[in-house]
């Protein structure tokens, strides 16, 4: 079973930089950005993609349910 770590913070606070350091120092395999997951998902078809596009267009936050679902899916891919 793989271990997962989370780095949480506001925009521009250095999450990506710290994740790169953690990858190098501790050998973590993947760095997953919620923003990247959302941008990729919105390009797909389906109700989840439509909801993401709507939220982004209106400048609203995407629901926690969608975020958690995307993260769970990505984590399951890593576990293979």
C-alpha positions as CSV (number, residue, x, y, z in Angstrom):
1,X,0.0,0.0,0.0
2,X,1.4,3.4,-1.0
3,X,1.6,6.4,1.3
4,X,0.2,9.8,0.3
5,X,1.0,13.2,1.7
6,X,-0.8,16.5,1.2
7,X,0.6,20.0,0.9
8,X,-2.2,22.6,1.4
9,X,-2.0,26.4,1.1
10,X,-3.2,29.4,-0.8
11,X,-2.3,30.4,-4.3
12,X,1.4,31.3,-4.8
13,X,2.5,30.2,-1.4
14,X,5.1,27.7,-2.7
15,X,3.2,24.4,-2.6
16,X,4.6,23.3,-6.0
17,X,8.2,24.2,-4.9
18,X,7.9,22.3,-1.7
19,X,6.4,19.3,-3.5
20,X,9.4,19.2,-5.9
21,X,11.7,19.2,-2.9
22,X,9.8,16.4,-1.2
23,X,9.9,14.4,-4.4
24,X,13.6,14.7,-4.7
25,X,14.5,14.3,-1.0
26,X,12.1,11.5,-0.1
27,X,11.6,9.8,-3.5
28,X,7.8,10.5,-3.8
29,X,6.6,9.3,-7.2
30,X,4.0,11.8,-8.1
31,X,3.0,15.4,-7.5
32,X,-0.7,16.0,-8.1
33,X,-2.1,19.5,-8.3
34,X,-5.8,19.9,-7.7
35,X,-5.8,22.8,-10.2
36,X,-4.3,20.5,-12.8
37,X,-6.8,17.8,-12.1
38,X,-9.7,20.3,-12.5
39,X,-8.3,21.7,-15.7
40,X,-7.9,18.2,-17.2
41,X,-11.4,17.1,-16.0
42,X,-13.1,20.2,-17.5
43,X,-11.9,19.2,-20.9
44,X,-13.8,15.9,-20.7
45,X,-17.5,15.3,-21.3
46,X,-20.1,14.5,-18.6
47,X,-21.9,16.2,-15.8
48,X,-18.8,16.5,-13.6
49,X,-16.9,18.4,-16.3
50,X,-19.9,20.6,-17.0
51,X,-20.2,21.5,-13.3
52,X,-16.4,22.3,-13.2
53,X,-16.7,24.5,-16.3
54,X,-19.7,26.3,-14.8
55,X,-18.0,27.0,-11.5
56,X,-14.8,28.3,-13.2
57,X,-16.8,30.5,-15.6
58,X,-18.7,32.0,-12.7
59,X,-15.6,32.3,-10.5
60,X,-17.0,30.0,-7.8
61,X,-15.4,27.3,-5.8
62,X,-15.8,23.7,-7.1
63,X,-17.6,21.5,-4.6
64,X,-15.6,19.4,-2.2
65,X,-17.4,16.3,-3.5
66,X,-15.9,16.9,-7.0
67,X,-12.4,17.7,-5.6
68,X,-12.4,14.6,-3.4
69,X,-13.7,12.4,-6.2
70,X,-10.9,13.6,-8.5
71,X,-8.3,13.0,-5.8
72,X,-9.6,9.6,-5.0
73,X,-9.5,8.6,-8.7
74,X,-5.9,9.9,-9.1
75,X,-4.8,8.1,-5.9
76,X,-6.3,4.8,-7.1
77,X,-4.4,5.2,-10.4
78,X,-1.1,5.5,-8.4
79,X,-1.9,2.4,-6.4
80,X,-2.4,0.5,-9.7
